Amino acid sequence: IIHILEPSVGMGNFIPFIVNKYNYADELIIDLVDIDDKSLSILKLLIEKMNISTTIKFNFINDDFLLHSFEKTYDLVI
């Protein structure tokens, strides 16, 4: 399992690169954080349109990543 944090995801410009680079992982969990809930809503729609493996899980967090209390550690922070 690889855990990745994208702390200021916006429209998710890096997501296709992350997915392609780590597609070998048995399980990939990406926490997508943004302070703007509208950006996250649009991002959810964009991700639905992408052809992404079911082994990749996305967690959407609507918060300021500088103030958010993360309860886990990450293998990679973008």
C-alpha positions as CSV (number, residue, x, y, z in Angstrom):
1,I,0.0,0.0,0.0
2,I,1.3,3.4,-0.9
3,H,-0.2,6.5,0.8
4,I,0.1,9.8,-1.0
5,L,-0.9,13.3,0.1
6,E,-1.7,16.0,-2.4
7,P,-2.2,19.0,-0.1
8,S,-3.4,21.6,-2.5
9,V,-5.0,19.6,-5.3
10,G,-7.0,22.2,-7.1
11,M,-8.2,20.7,-10.4
12,G,-5.9,17.7,-10.0
13,N,-3.3,18.4,-12.6
14,F,-0.8,16.0,-11.0
15,I,-3.3,13.1,-10.6
16,P,-2.7,11.5,-14.1
17,F,1.1,11.5,-13.5
18,I,0.8,10.1,-10.0
19,V,-1.6,7.3,-11.2
20,N,0.7,6.4,-14.1
21,K,3.9,6.4,-11.9
22,Y,2.4,4.2,-9.1
23,N,0.1,2.0,-11.1
24,Y,2.2,-1.0,-10.1
25,A,1.1,-0.8,-6.5
26,D,-1.3,-3.4,-5.1
27,E,-3.2,-0.5,-3.5
28,L,-2.7,3.2,-3.9
29,I,-4.5,5.7,-1.5
30,I,-4.4,9.3,-2.4
31,D,-5.6,12.0,0.0
32,L,-6.7,15.0,-2.0
33,V,-6.9,18.2,0.1
34,D,-8.2,21.6,-1.0
35,I,-9.7,24.5,0.9
36,D,-12.2,25.1,-2.0
37,D,-15.1,22.7,-1.9
38,K,-16.2,23.7,-5.4
39,S,-12.8,22.7,-6.8
40,L,-13.1,19.3,-5.0
41,S,-16.6,18.8,-6.5
42,I,-15.3,19.5,-10.0
43,L,-12.3,17.2,-9.3
44,K,-14.6,14.4,-8.4
45,L,-16.4,14.7,-11.7
46,L,-13.0,14.8,-13.6
47,I,-11.8,11.7,-11.8
48,E,-15.0,9.8,-12.7
49,K,-14.2,10.5,-16.4
50,M,-10.6,9.1,-16.1
51,N,-9.9,5.5,-16.7
52,I,-8.4,4.7,-13.3
53,S,-7.9,1.3,-11.7
54,T,-10.1,0.2,-8.9
55,T,-7.1,-0.4,-6.8
56,I,-6.6,3.3,-6.5
57,K,-8.6,5.0,-3.7
58,F,-9.2,8.7,-3.4
59,N,-10.0,10.5,-0.2
60,F,-11.4,14.0,-0.6
61,I,-10.6,16.4,2.3
62,N,-12.1,19.9,2.3
63,D,-9.9,21.7,4.6
64,D,-6.8,24.0,4.9
65,F,-3.9,21.5,4.8
66,L,-1.8,23.7,7.0
67,L,-4.4,23.5,9.8
68,H,-5.7,20.0,9.2
69,S,-4.8,17.3,11.7
70,F,-3.6,14.3,9.7
71,E,-3.8,11.1,11.6
72,K,-1.5,9.0,9.4
73,T,1.9,9.2,7.8
74,Y,2.5,9.4,4.0
75,D,5.0,7.8,1.7
76,L,4.9,10.8,-0.6
77,V,3.7,14.3,-0.4
78,I,3.2,16.1,-3.7
